[in-house]
Amino acid sequence: MHKLLLIDDDREMLDITSANFREKGYRVQTMTSGKNAVSFIREKNPDCVILDVMMPGLDGFRVCENIRKVSSVPIIFLTARITEEDKVNGLLIGADDYIEKPFSFRELEARVQVSIRHIQAAAPGKLLFPPLEIDIESHRVTCDGNDLRLTAQEYDILYFLVTSDKDVITYEDIGVKVWGVYRDPDRRSVMVMMSRLRKKMASNCVADSMIETVWTKGYKFTGKRSGR
């Protein structure tokens, strides 16, 4: 049974959304502010966090930043803040998805399921692209011995890039992999997530150069796999 944490100052929205998830068999904890979110996540280890942006006190962006300091749990923003700048900011600070209100519960649940699958999928062994090392079982990625601390979504994108048999991985390929569906506006979101991944790689080693941009199409992974 999957565990969800819903954070929103709109109590009516919390009641309706949490009731829908519980009917689907989820265990749901709700909060009207993000003040205690980090301590709850440390103690209860939820499978996914659904987070509003516009809240009194700590807004959702600051809550997301605080969570990312301690956890790679999938975070989905569910908010009426719908400008492109807000969406890009949310993705850059570590969110896995950004959904606009009003929303379809069916779509929300589908995106929750996709996010949870990213973090639960595992297989034995390691992939080595010196200086990059991917531990498939633990979902841990290191570069020159430094832990990249990737979110589940960032890990899933990197794993998809290194294991794809396609020469060029398109924006649509990545969007479908991440969200299960791709629309034209999602290209910007894919670019933001790739930028986030590359920055983490660049801050720990030179491995960001292993991901090349293919103009107007997408990306290609150029790392050389070691047989070790």
N, CA, C and O of each residue as an XYZ file, in Angstrom:
912
protein
N       0.847     -1.197      0.000
C       0.000      0.000      0.000
C       0.885      1.250      0.000
O       1.707      1.427      0.899
N       0.723      2.094     -0.979
C       1.567      3.281     -1.104
C       1.154      4.362     -0.104
O      -0.025      4.532      0.207
N       2.159      5.084      0.388
C       1.925      6.148      1.368
C       2.134      7.508      0.699
O       3.158      7.746      0.058
N       1.153      8.391      0.857
C       1.222      9.725      0.275
C       1.177     10.789      1.364
O       0.535     10.612      2.399
N       1.873     11.903      1.109
C       1.778     13.087      1.950
C       1.230     14.215      1.091
O       1.841     14.589      0.090
N       0.070     14.764      1.479
C      -0.565     15.876      0.768
C      -0.443     17.131      1.621
O      -0.829     17.132      2.790
N       0.100     18.207      1.033
C       0.296     19.462      1.760
C      -0.388     20.589      1.001
O      -0.016     20.905     -0.129
N      -1.399     21.197      1.636
C      -2.147     22.288      1.002
C      -2.931     23.003      2.091
O      -3.467     22.356      2.992
N      -3.006     24.319      2.023
C      -3.763     25.055      3.047
C      -5.259     25.072      2.753
O      -6.042     25.568      3.563
N      -5.663     24.536      1.606
C      -7.081     24.442      1.251
C      -7.632     23.131      1.824
O      -7.438     22.063      1.242
N      -8.311     23.218      2.953
C      -8.781     22.008      3.642
C      -9.798     21.230      2.822
O      -9.804     19.999      2.845
N     -10.662     21.941      2.093
C     -11.660     21.247      1.269
C     -10.981     20.416      0.185
O     -11.367     19.275     -0.068
N      -9.956     21.006     -0.460
C      -9.227     20.281     -1.486
C      -8.528     19.063     -0.885
O      -8.529     17.984     -1.477
N      -7.930     19.246      0.297
C      -7.269     18.133      0.980
C      -8.250     17.002      1.267
O      -7.949     15.833      1.026
N      -9.428     17.356      1.785
C     -10.417     16.339      2.144
C     -10.866     15.546      0.919
O     -10.951     14.319      0.964
N     -11.152     16.252     -0.176
C     -11.641     15.591     -1.389
C     -10.552     14.719     -2.009
O     -10.794     13.564     -2.359
N      -9.351     15.283     -2.142
C      -8.267     14.553     -2.797
C      -7.835     13.352     -1.961
O      -7.627     12.264     -2.497
N      -7.700     13.547     -0.652
C      -7.281     12.440      0.205
C      -8.337     11.332      0.212
O      -7.991     10.151      0.236
N      -9.623     11.702      0.191
C     -10.683     10.695      0.158
C     -10.613      9.873     -1.127
O     -10.805      8.657     -1.105
N     -10.335     10.545     -2.248
C     -10.216      9.829     -3.521
C      -9.046      8.856     -3.505
O      -9.163      7.729     -3.986
N      -7.926      9.286     -2.956
C      -6.768      8.396     -2.890
C      -7.025      7.219     -1.946
O      -6.629      6.090     -2.235
N      -7.675      7.480     -0.841
C      -7.963      6.392      0.108
C      -8.897      5.361     -0.513
O      -8.762      4.163     -0.263
N      -9.848      5.830     -1.324
C     -10.732      4.891     -2.020
C      -9.948      3.983     -2.967
O     -10.361      2.858     -3.248
N      -8.818      4.482     -3.450
C      -7.969      3.701     -4.350
C      -6.977      2.822     -3.592
O      -6.191      2.095     -4.200
N      -7.019      2.893     -2.259
C      -6.173      2.017     -1.466
C      -4.888      2.631     -0.941
O      -4.048      1.921     -0.387
N      -4.718      3.938     -1.105
C      -3.522      4.602     -0.608
C      -3.666      4.944      0.877
O      -4.772      5.162      1.370
N      -2.538      4.986      1.577
C      -2.496      5.546      2.920
C      -2.095      7.000      2.788
O      -1.062      7.306      2.193
N      -2.901      7.904      3.335
C      -2.709      9.331      3.086
C      -2.571     10.106      4.393
O      -3.368      9.943      5.316
N      -1.543     10.950      4.452
C      -1.377     11.911      5.536
C      -1.511     13.308      4.942
O      -0.941     13.593      3.889
N      -2.267     14.182      5.614
C      -2.447     15.538      5.105
C      -1.864     16.558      6.080
O      -1.827     16.338      7.290
N      -1.409     17.678      5.519
C      -0.910     18.804      6.303
C      -1.384     20.097      5.649
O      -1.466     20.183      4.424
N      -1.693     21.097      6.460
C      -2.112     22.388      5.932
C      -0.954     23.374      5.830
O      -1.145     24.509      5.393
N       0.234     22.958      6.224
C       1.443     23.751      6.023
C       2.616     22.787      5.909
O       2.511     21.612      6.262
N       3.729     23.303      5.411
C       4.897     22.450      5.243
C       5.870     22.508      6.398
O       6.995     22.020      6.293
N       5.446     23.103      7.501
C       6.355     23.319      8.628
C       6.961     22.017      9.148
O       8.143     21.968      9.487
N       6.143     20.963      9.209
C       6.614     19.695      9.767
C       6.866     18.627      8.701
O       6.991     17.443      9.015
N       6.938     19.059      7.437
C       7.057     18.088      6.349
C       8.354     17.298      6.429
O       8.342     16.079      6.258
N       9.464     17.964      6.686
C      10.754     17.286      6.690
C      10.822     16.229      7.781
O      11.264     15.107      7.536
N      10.385     16.586      8.985
C      10.429     15.614     10.086
C       9.507     14.433      9.808
O       9.838     13.299     10.153
N       8.351     14.686      9.187
C       7.442     13.595      8.846
C       8.074     12.673      7.816
O       7.997     11.451      7.946
N       8.691     13.240      6.803
C       9.309     12.428      5.749
C      10.438     11.582      6.311
O      10.585     10.417      5.942
N      11.238     12.158      7.202
C      12.317     11.395      7.821
C      11.782     10.217      8.618
O      12.377      9.140      8.623
N      10.659     10.427      9.291
C      10.125      9.396     10.183
C       9.276      8.370      9.447
O       9.375      7.175      9.722
N       8.440      8.824      8.509
C       7.452      7.941      7.895
C       7.816      7.471      6.488
O       7.251      6.494      5.998
N       8.748      8.155      5.840
C       9.226      7.750      4.510
C       8.076      7.523      3.523
O       7.893      6.399      3.056
N       7.304      8.554      3.194
C       6.213      8.385      2.225
C       6.751      8.073      0.837
O       7.922      8.313      0.546
N       5.883      7.534     -0.017
C       6.284      7.175     -1.377
C       6.200      8.352     -2.343
O       6.840      8.345     -3.394
N       5.403      9.369     -1.983
C       5.241     10.526     -2.868
C       4.666     11.693     -2.060
O       3.866     11.489     -1.147
N       5.080     12.911     -2.402
C       4.570     14.129     -1.767
C       3.852     14.957     -2.820
O       4.399     15.212     -3.893
N       2.625     15.380     -2.518
C       1.859     16.266     -3.389
C       1.764     17.605     -2.663
O       1.272     17.676     -1.537
N       2.239     18.662     -3.314
C       2.525     19.909     -2.604
C       1.964     21.119     -3.340
O       2.150     21.267     -4.548
N       1.269     21.988     -2.591
C       0.790     23.253     -3.139
C       1.920     24.278     -3.079
O       2.874     24.107     -2.320
N       1.818     25.333     -3.869
C       2.820     26.401     -3.828
C       2.377     27.524     -2.914
O       3.131     27.939     -2.034
N       1.166     28.023     -3.108
C       0.714     29.216     -2.386
C       0.158     28.832     -1.018
O      -1.009     28.463     -0.888
N       1.020     28.928      0.006
C       0.618     28.635      1.378
C       1.188     29.707      2.297
O       2.259     30.245      2.015
N       0.502     30.028      3.387
C       1.042     31.022      4.321
C       2.302     30.494      4.995
O       2.494     29.285      5.125
N       3.154     31.418      5.421
C       4.403     30.995      6.046
C       5.361     30.483      4.988
O       5.737     31.216      4.073
N       5.755     29.229      5.111
C       6.622     28.614      4.104
C       5.811     28.322      2.847
O       4.826     27.585      2.907
N       6.211     28.888      1.707
C       5.503     28.525      0.479
C       6.028     27.180     -0.024
O       7.024     26.664      0.482
N       5.349     26.621     -1.024
C       5.685     25.291     -1.489
C       7.092     25.177     -2.048
O       7.727     24.131     -1.918
N       7.588     26.242     -2.668
C       8.945     26.189     -3.213
C       9.972     25.991     -2.098
O      10.900     25.194     -2.237
N       9.804     26.717     -0.994
C      10.742     26.581      0.124
C      10.602     25.211      0.784
O      11.594     24.624      1.217
N       9.384     24.706      0.861
C       9.176     23.372      1.422
C       9.886     22.330      0.565
O      10.542     21.427      1.086
N       9.749     22.462     -0.751
C      10.411     21.540     -1.674
C      11.923     21.578     -1.477
O      12.567     20.531     -1.415
N      12.487     22.766     -1.380
C      13.928     22.902     -1.174
C      14.362     22.235      0.126
O      15.405     21.583      0.173
N      13.570     22.396      1.176
C      13.900     21.770      2.463
C      13.844     20.247      2.373
O      14.695     19.553      2.928
N      12.837     19.737      1.671
C      12.714     18.282      1.517
C      13.896     17.730      0.743
O      14.425     16.673      1.084
N      14.312     18.439     -0.295
C      15.397     17.941     -1.131
C      16.743     17.887     -0.398
O      17.667     17.213     -0.851
N      16.853     18.577      0.704
C      18.082     18.518      1.491
C      18.225     17.177      2.208
O      19.327     16.783      2.590
N      17.083     16.469      2.390
C      17.131     15.237      3.183
C      16.562     14.022      2.472
O      16.746     12.901      2.945
N      15.874     14.208      1.344
C      15.167     13.079      0.743
C      15.045     13.229     -0.769
O      14.963     14.341     -1.292
N      15.034     12.083     -1.467
C      14.786     12.069     -2.916
C      13.362     11.615     -3.219
O      13.074     11.228     -4.352
N      12.464     11.654     -2.231
C      11.075     11.247     -2.433
C      10.469     12.020     -3.605
O      10.717     13.220     -3.723
N       9.688     11.379     -4.473
C       9.035     12.121     -5.561
C       8.152     13.244     -5.023
O       7.385     13.046     -4.081
N       8.268     14.414     -5.627
C       7.474     15.585     -5.237
C       6.697     16.074     -6.459
O       7.279     16.329     -7.513
N       5.388     16.200     -6.307
C       4.531     16.707     -7.376
C       3.881     18.001     -6.888
O       3.159     18.000     -5.891
N       4.137     19.098     -7.591
C       3.433     20.335     -7.285
C       2.041     20.273     -7.878
O       1.861     19.912     -9.041
N       1.051     20.631     -7.060
C      -0.346     20.708     -7.489
C      -0.836     22.086     -7.100
O      -1.125     22.326     -5.928
N      -0.938     23.008     -8.064
C      -1.068     24.408     -7.706
C      -1.785     25.227     -8.769
O      -1.855     24.842     -9.936
N      -2.315     26.366     -8.338
C      -2.920     27.324     -9.262
C      -1.889     28.298     -9.811
O      -2.214     29.116    -10.671
N      -0.651     28.225     -9.329
C       0.435     29.046     -9.876
C       0.879     28.405    -11.181
O       1.594     27.403    -11.164
N       0.467     28.967    -12.309
C       0.606     28.243    -13.573
C       1.467     28.961    -14.602
O       1.469     28.573    -15.770
N       2.207     30.007    -14.198
C       3.067     30.659    -15.174
C       4.237     29.740    -15.524
O       4.615     28.866    -14.743
N       4.799     29.954    -16.705
C       5.947     29.152    -17.122
C       7.109     29.342    -16.143
O       7.831     28.390    -15.847
N       7.293     30.564    -15.641
C       8.368     30.835    -14.691
C       8.196     30.011    -13.421
O       9.167     29.463    -12.899
N       6.965     29.922    -12.922
C       6.702     29.116    -11.723
C       7.004     27.644    -11.975
O       7.633     26.981    -11.150
N       6.553     27.139    -13.117
C       6.765     25.722    -13.434
C       8.247     25.409    -13.555
O       8.723     24.413    -13.010
N       8.976     26.260    -14.272
C      10.411     26.049    -14.429
C      11.112     26.105    -13.083
O      11.978     25.278    -12.794
N      10.740     27.079    -12.257
C      11.346     27.194    -10.928
C      11.089     25.947    -10.100
O      11.994     25.445     -9.433
N       9.855     25.442    -10.140
C       9.514     24.241     -9.381
C      10.340     23.038     -9.797
O      10.794     22.265     -8.953
N      10.533     22.882    -11.091
C      11.324     21.757    -11.586
C      12.799     21.932    -11.258
O      13.478     20.961    -10.924
N      13.304     23.167    -11.350
C      14.710     23.411    -11.083
C      15.085     23.132     -9.626
O      16.194     22.671     -9.357
N      14.189     23.399     -8.697
C      14.531     23.196     -7.290
C      14.314     21.754     -6.841
O      14.578     21.419     -5.687
N      13.828     20.887     -7.759
C      13.809     19.472     -7.417
C      12.496     18.749     -7.541
O      12.430     17.561     -7.226
N      11.421     19.425     -7.995
C      10.146     18.726     -8.147
C      10.212     17.741     -9.308
O      10.968     17.943    -10.259
N       9.423     16.682     -9.227
C       9.366     15.680    -10.283
C       8.266     15.966    -11.297
O       8.310     15.467    -12.421
N       7.282     16.765    -10.903
C       6.173     17.058    -11.805
C       5.496     18.333    -11.328
O       5.687     18.757    -10.188
N       4.698     18.946    -12.209
C       4.032     20.208    -11.898
C       2.668     20.175    -12.567
O       2.574     20.225    -13.794
N       1.604     20.089    -11.762
C       0.248     19.950    -12.278
C      -0.567     21.179    -11.895
O      -0.491     21.662    -10.765
N      -1.337     21.671    -12.838
C      -2.123     22.884    -12.620
C      -3.499     22.562    -12.045
O      -4.115     21.560    -12.407
N      -3.972     23.420    -11.149
C      -5.357     23.379    -10.689
C      -6.189     24.256    -11.613
O      -5.686     25.283    -12.071
N      -7.441     23.901    -11.912
C      -8.118     22.649    -11.518
C      -7.516     21.461    -12.252
O      -6.902     21.615    -13.308
N      -7.699     20.279    -11.686
C      -7.009     19.113    -12.203
C      -7.950     17.915    -12.274
O      -9.008     17.892    -11.645
N      -7.540     16.934    -13.048
C      -8.255     15.666    -13.126
C      -7.635     14.700    -12.130
O      -6.427     14.465    -12.172
N      -8.442     14.130    -11.229
C      -7.892     13.188    -10.266
C      -7.305     11.973    -10.980
O      -6.297     11.421    -10.541
N      -7.919     11.567    -12.054
C      -7.411     10.416    -12.801
C      -5.990     10.679    -13.292
O      -5.121      9.812    -13.202
N      -5.762     11.894    -13.815
C      -4.416     12.234    -14.279
C      -3.456     12.338    -13.102
O      -2.321     11.867    -13.185
N      -3.901     12.952    -12.002
C      -3.049     13.082    -10.825
C      -2.609     11.718    -10.319
O      -1.431     11.520    -10.022
N      -3.544     10.774    -10.217
C      -3.175      9.449     -9.730
C      -2.199      8.765    -10.694
O      -1.264      8.089    -10.266
N      -2.427      8.948    -11.989
C      -1.524      8.338    -12.968
C      -0.113      8.878    -12.811
O       0.855      8.123    -12.906
N       0.013     10.178    -12.571
C       1.333     10.784    -12.421
C       1.977     10.361    -11.095
O       3.197     10.216    -11.016
N       1.170     10.169    -10.073
C       1.691      9.636     -8.811
C       2.242      8.229     -9.029
O       3.334      7.907     -8.560
N       1.494      7.403     -9.733
C       1.940      6.031     -9.983
C       3.242      6.002    -10.769
O       4.130      5.202    -10.473
N       3.361      6.873    -11.773
C       4.591      6.931    -12.570
C       5.765      7.350    -11.686
O       6.843      6.762    -11.765
N       5.558      8.365    -10.844
C       6.628      8.838     -9.967
C       7.074      7.758     -8.999
O       8.270      7.614     -8.742
N       6.144      7.007     -8.465
C       6.487      5.945     -7.522
C       7.227      4.823     -8.226
O       8.158      4.249     -7.663
N       6.828      4.502     -9.453
C       7.530      3.458    -10.200
C       8.991      3.818    -10.415
O       9.859      2.945    -10.398
N       9.261      5.103    -10.618
C      10.645      5.520    -10.846
C      11.532      5.133     -9.667
O      12.655      4.666     -9.858
N      11.034      5.324     -8.467
C      11.875      5.112     -7.299
C      11.880      3.662     -6.834
O      12.780      3.255     -6.098
N      10.893      2.878     -7.251
C      10.815      1.497     -6.782
C      11.458      0.501     -7.733
O      11.828     -0.599     -7.321
N      11.597      0.878     -9.016
C      12.200     -0.047     -9.974
C      13.661     -0.280     -9.604
O      14.396      0.671     -9.339
N      14.073     -1.521     -9.585
C      15.450     -1.836     -9.239
C      15.873     -3.122     -9.911
O      15.044     -3.981    -10.212
N      17.163     -3.250    -10.144
C      17.734     -4.462    -10.714
C      19.159     -4.572    -10.208
O      19.761     -3.556     -9.862
N      19.725     -5.792    -10.151
C      21.068     -5.943     -9.610
C      22.134     -5.418    -10.551
O      21.900     -5.265    -11.750
N      23.321     -5.141     -9.994
C      24.466     -4.805    -10.811
C      24.779     -3.326    -10.875
O      24.084     -2.486    -10.303
N      25.867     -3.036    -11.603
C      26.317     -1.663    -11.773
C      26.623     -1.398    -13.239
O      26.985     -2.296    -13.998
N      26.463     -0.132    -13.610
C      26.859      0.326    -14.937
C      28.004      1.304    -14.747
O      27.900      2.247    -13.963
N      29.092      1.080    -15.462
C      30.287      1.906    -15.307
C      30.590      2.648    -16.601
O      30.792      2.044    -17.654
N      30.618      3.981    -16.494
C      31.016      4.855    -17.589
C      32.034      5.842    -17.004
O      31.730      7.022    -16.822
N      33.232      5.354    -16.714
C      34.204      6.155    -15.967
C      34.262      7.605    -16.459
O      34.354      7.867    -17.658
N      34.203      8.567    -15.475
C      34.217      8.384    -14.016
C      32.843      8.194    -13.383
O      32.706      8.314    -12.165
N      31.815      7.897    -14.197
C      30.451      7.754    -13.700
C      30.172      6.299    -13.357
O      30.500      5.396    -14.125
N      29.559      6.079    -12.188
C      29.186      4.729    -11.763
C      27.732      4.731    -11.316
O      27.337      5.539    -10.476
N      26.938      3.829    -11.877
C      25.510      3.747    -11.573
C      25.235      2.417    -10.879
O      25.380      1.354    -11.484
N      24.841      2.477     -9.622
C      24.468      1.280     -8.865
C      22.973      1.060     -9.070
O      22.153      1.785     -8.507
N      22.623      0.077     -9.862
C      21.234     -0.116    -10.264
C      20.364     -0.553     -9.081
O      19.198     -0.169     -8.991
N      20.925     -1.345     -8.187
C      20.128     -1.858     -7.071
C      19.762     -0.763     -6.080
O      18.628     -0.708     -5.606
N      20.719      0.111     -5.764
C      20.470      1.155     -4.766
C      20.025      2.471     -5.378
O      19.678      3.405     -4.655
N      20.031      2.557     -6.730
C      19.715      3.816     -7.422
C      20.673      4.930     -7.011
O      20.277      6.092     -6.922
N      21.917      4.580     -6.765
C      22.927      5.556     -6.354
C      23.892      5.796     -7.513
O      24.386      4.854     -8.133
N      24.147      7.058     -7.788
C      25.056      7.421     -8.866
C      26.219      8.213     -8.277
O      26.012      9.192     -7.560
N      27.432      7.789     -8.581
C      28.615      8.497     -8.124
C      29.470      8.893     -9.313
O      29.424      8.262    -10.369
N      30.240      9.933     -9.128
C      31.155     10.397    -10.151
C      32.455     10.808     -9.476
O      32.462     11.690     -8.617
N      33.550     10.172     -9.861
C      34.828     10.368     -9.173
C      34.667     10.102     -7.679
O      35.349     10.716     -6.858
N      33.772      9.193     -7.332
C      33.545      8.840     -5.935
C      32.582      9.748     -5.199
O      32.281      9.500     -4.031
N      32.088     10.800     -5.849
C      31.157     11.742     -5.223
C      29.715     11.343     -5.513
O      29.355     11.084     -6.661
N      28.898     11.295     -4.472
C      27.491     10.952     -4.629
C      26.755     12.122     -5.279
O      26.798     13.242     -4.770
N      26.080     11.867     -6.403
C      25.367     12.937     -7.103
C      24.048     13.303     -6.437
O      23.479     14.349     -6.746
N      23.547     12.465     -5.529
C      22.287     12.728     -4.820
C      21.163     13.085     -5.801
O      20.545     14.145     -5.698
N      20.916     12.195     -6.737
C      19.864     12.414     -7.728
C      18.495     12.111     -7.136
O      18.351     11.232     -6.286
N      17.497     12.849     -7.597
C      16.122     12.479     -7.275
C      15.771     11.222     -8.063
O      16.495     10.829     -8.977
N      14.665     10.602     -7.704
C      14.241      9.395     -8.408
C      14.041      9.672     -9.889
O      14.379      8.844    -10.734
N      13.497     10.827    -10.195
C      13.244     11.174    -11.590
C      14.542     11.417    -12.343
O      14.698     10.968    -13.478
N      15.471     12.127    -11.715
C      16.764     12.373    -12.352
C      17.498     11.062    -12.605
O      18.093     10.868    -13.665
N      17.450     10.161    -11.620
C      18.074      8.852    -11.808
C      17.426      8.124    -12.988
O      18.117      7.548    -13.829
N      16.104      8.157    -13.040
C      15.394      7.424    -14.083
C      15.744      7.961    -15.468
O      15.890      7.190    -16.416
N      15.878      9.274    -15.584
C      16.251      9.866    -16.867
C      17.658      9.442    -17.254
O      17.899      9.053    -18.397
N      18.595      9.515    -16.303
C      19.972      9.121    -16.602
C      20.041      7.649    -16.997
O      20.713      7.289    -17.963
N      19.342      6.800    -16.244
C      19.347      5.376    -16.558
C      18.766      5.127    -17.951
O      19.263      4.288    -18.702
N      17.717      5.861    -18.278
C      17.101      5.737    -19.596
C      18.087      6.131    -20.695
O      18.165      5.477    -21.735
N      18.834      7.202    -20.456
C      19.802      7.662    -21.447
C      20.908      6.638    -21.679
O      21.291      6.367    -22.817
N      21.422      6.067    -20.572
C      22.586      5.183    -20.717
C      22.209      3.793    -21.216
O      23.067      3.076    -21.730
N      20.954      3.398    -21.077
C      20.557      2.048    -21.486
C      19.779      2.017    -22.802
O      19.515      0.940    -23.336
N      19.410      3.186    -23.329
C      18.649      3.218    -24.574
C      19.528      2.768    -25.742
O      20.715      3.089    -25.800
N      18.932      2.025    -26.663
C      19.680      1.596    -27.849
C      19.514      2.590    -29.008
O      19.986      2.349    -30.119
N      18.837      3.707    -28.728
C      18.660      4.731    -29.744
C      19.848      5.680    -29.742
O      20.390      5.998    -28.684
N      20.252      6.129    -30.916
C      21.366      7.061    -31.008
C      20.980      8.418    -30.428
O      21.781      9.054    -29.742
N      19.757      8.858    -30.701
C      19.263     10.124    -30.175
C      17.987      9.860    -29.387
O      17.048      9.255    -29.906
N      17.949     10.311    -28.133
C      16.758     10.176    -27.298
C      16.000     11.489    -27.401
O      16.516     12.528    -26.990
N      14.805     11.465    -27.932
C      14.062     12.688    -28.207
C      13.400     13.237    -26.944
O      13.282     12.550    -25.930
N      12.971     14.498    -27.041
C      12.216     15.101    -25.947
C      10.976     14.256    -25.646
O      10.623     14.046    -24.485
N      10.324     13.778    -26.700
C       9.119     12.957    -26.510
C       9.454     11.658    -25.801
O       8.707     11.227    -24.922
N      10.570     11.022    -26.166
C      10.984      9.784    -25.493
C      11.093     10.006    -23.991
O      10.590      9.209    -23.199
N      11.756     11.101    -23.603
C      11.976     11.380    -22.186
C      10.664     11.736    -21.495
O      10.404     11.287    -20.379
N       9.833     12.548    -22.165
C       8.555     12.930    -21.567
C       7.667     11.734    -21.299
O       7.056     11.637    -20.236
N       7.592     10.822    -22.257
C       6.779      9.616    -22.076
C       7.341      8.760    -20.954
O       6.587      8.196    -20.161
N       8.665      8.660    -20.884
C       9.298      7.875    -19.828
C       9.017      8.457    -18.458
O       8.763      7.713    -17.510
N       9.058      9.776    -18.338
C       8.910     10.444    -17.041
C       7.459     10.523    -16.602
O       7.137     10.208    -15.456
N       6.562     10.951    -17.523
C       5.174     11.202    -17.138
C       4.175     10.217    -17.730
O       3.005     10.225    -17.346
N       4.605      9.387    -18.640
C       3.702      8.449    -19.273
C       2.961      9.041    -20.453
O       2.251      8.330    -21.163
N       3.120     10.345    -20.670
C       2.460     11.030    -21.780
C       3.305     12.249    -22.126
O       4.009     12.774    -21.263
N       3.246     12.704    -23.365
C       4.036     13.865    -23.779
C       3.167     14.814    -24.585
O       2.448     14.409    -25.498
N       3.253     16.110    -24.215
C       2.596     17.154    -24.979
C       3.655     18.174    -25.380
O       4.710     18.240    -24.749
N       3.403     18.955    -26.394
C       4.396     19.907    -26.891
C       4.945     20.838    -25.801
O       6.151     21.087    -25.777
N       4.090     21.368    -24.886
C       4.640     22.242    -23.840
C       5.599     21.519    -22.890
O       6.347     22.170    -22.160
N       5.587     20.185    -22.891
C       6.461     19.437    -21.986
C       7.929     19.537    -22.394
O       8.811     19.199    -21.605
N       8.200     19.996    -23.613
C       9.598     20.090    -24.051
C      10.395     20.978    -23.096
O      11.522     20.644    -22.730
N       9.817     22.095    -22.697
C      10.523     23.003    -21.784
C      10.807     22.305    -20.458
O      11.885     22.466    -19.885
N       9.847     21.534    -19.975
C      10.050     20.819    -18.715
C      11.178     19.798    -18.838
O      11.997     19.663    -17.929
N      11.222     19.078    -19.962
C      12.305     18.119    -20.192
C      13.645     18.838    -20.200
O      14.612     18.345    -19.619
N      13.718     19.992    -20.848
C      14.963     20.748    -20.915
C      15.397     21.209    -19.528
O      16.586     21.195    -19.209
N      14.442     21.615    -18.710
C      14.762     22.048    -17.357
C      15.317     20.883    -16.535
O      16.308     21.039    -15.823
N      14.679     19.722    -16.635
C      15.142     18.560    -15.876
C      16.523     18.112    -16.335
O      17.355     17.724    -15.515
N      16.771     18.162    -17.645
C      18.084     17.799    -18.148
C      19.134     18.791    -17.665
O      20.251     18.393    -17.337
N      18.796     20.061    -17.616
C      19.710     21.067    -17.096
C      20.038     20.793    -15.639
O      21.187     20.920    -15.215
N      19.020     20.416    -14.877
C      19.211     20.100    -13.458
C      20.146     18.914    -13.281
O      21.023     18.931    -12.418
N      19.957     17.883    -14.100
C      20.803     16.696    -14.037
C      22.236     17.039    -14.411
O      23.172     16.615    -13.733
N      22.413     17.792    -15.468
C      23.757     18.153    -15.910
C      24.495     18.988    -14.872
O      25.698     18.817    -14.678
N      23.788     19.882    -14.209
C      24.436     20.711    -13.186
C      24.948     19.852    -12.040
O      26.037     20.097    -11.521
N      24.176     18.850    -11.643
C      24.634     17.959    -10.575
C      25.859     17.177    -11.025
O      26.786     16.962    -10.244
N      25.865     16.755    -12.272
C      27.014     16.028    -12.782
C      28.233     16.941    -12.886
O      29.346     16.532    -12.558
N      28.024     18.176    -13.340
C      29.132     19.109    -13.522
C      29.734     19.532    -12.187
O      30.937     19.780    -12.103
N      28.914     19.616    -11.146
C      29.417     20.068     -9.847
C      30.245     18.998     -9.149
O      30.964     19.298     -8.195
N      30.153     17.756     -9.608
C      30.889     16.665     -8.982
C      32.016     16.109     -9.846
O      32.966     15.524     -9.325
N      31.918     16.285    -11.150
C      32.952     15.801    -12.065
C      32.672     16.364    -13.445
O      31.806     17.223    -13.611
N      33.399     15.882    -14.422
C      33.241     16.412    -15.779
C      32.241     15.611    -16.603
O      32.152     15.786    -17.818
N      31.485     14.728    -15.937
C      30.637     13.795    -16.674
C      29.447     14.445    -17.350
O      28.759     13.784    -18.127
N      29.173     15.735    -17.080
C      28.061     16.375    -17.786
C      28.311     16.401    -19.289
O      27.370     16.491    -20.077
N      29.589     16.321    -19.689
C      29.912     16.306    -21.111
C      29.502     14.995    -21.773
O      29.534     14.891    -23.000
N      29.118     13.991    -20.983
C      28.645     12.728    -21.548
C      27.250     12.856    -22.147
O      26.820     11.989    -22.908
N      26.545     13.925    -21.812
C      25.206     14.150    -22.358
C      25.283     15.311    -23.342
O      25.520     16.455    -22.952
N      25.084     15.011    -24.602
C      25.143     16.035    -25.640
C      23.735     16.413    -26.087
O      22.852     15.562    -26.193
N      23.544     17.694    -26.343
C      22.279     18.171    -26.893
C      22.276     17.990    -28.411
O      23.217     18.397    -29.093
N      21.231     17.389    -28.924
C      21.047     17.259    -30.378
C      20.006     18.299    -30.778
O      18.826     18.161    -30.456
N      20.436     19.311    -31.460
C      19.615     20.488    -31.731
C      18.252     20.124    -32.321
O      18.165     19.400    -33.313
N      17.194     20.637    -31.697
C      15.779     20.485    -32.074
C      15.238     19.069    -31.864
O      14.045     18.839    -32.061
N      16.084     18.120    -31.471
C      15.628     16.740    -31.361
C      15.622     16.217    -29.933
O      14.613     15.680    -29.477
N      16.730     16.365    -29.223
C      16.803     15.802    -27.884
C      18.240     15.678    -27.412
O      18.993     16.652    -27.419
N      18.618     14.461    -26.999
C      19.932     14.273    -26.382
C      20.523     12.923    -26.790
O      19.819     12.019    -27.238
N      21.849     12.823    -26.616
C      22.511     11.541    -26.800
C      23.544     11.376    -25.678
O      24.170     12.342    -25.242
N      23.705     10.132    -25.225
C      24.680      9.822    -24.190
C      25.942      9.313    -24.869
O      25.890      8.371    -25.659
N      27.079      9.938    -24.561
C      28.320      9.629    -25.259
C      29.356      8.943    -24.368
O      30.482      8.698    -24.800
N      28.973      8.629    -23.112
C      29.928      7.975    -22.228
C      30.331      6.599    -22.737
O      29.526      5.900    -23.352
N      31.557      6.218    -22.486
C      32.070      4.925    -22.904
C      31.972      3.930    -21.756
O      32.559      4.135    -20.694
N      31.233      2.859    -21.976
C      31.007      1.889    -20.905
C      32.240      1.037    -20.663
O      32.893      0.580    -21.601
N      32.549      0.831    -19.386
C      33.653     -0.031    -18.993
C      33.156     -1.431    -18.799
O      32.031     -1.631    -18.340
N      33.976     -2.419    -19.140
C      33.579     -3.818    -18.977
C      33.872     -4.375    -17.612
O      33.675     -5.567    -17.374
N      34.346     -3.525    -16.694
C      34.709     -3.993    -15.366
C      33.520     -4.531    -14.597
O      33.668     -4.965    -13.455
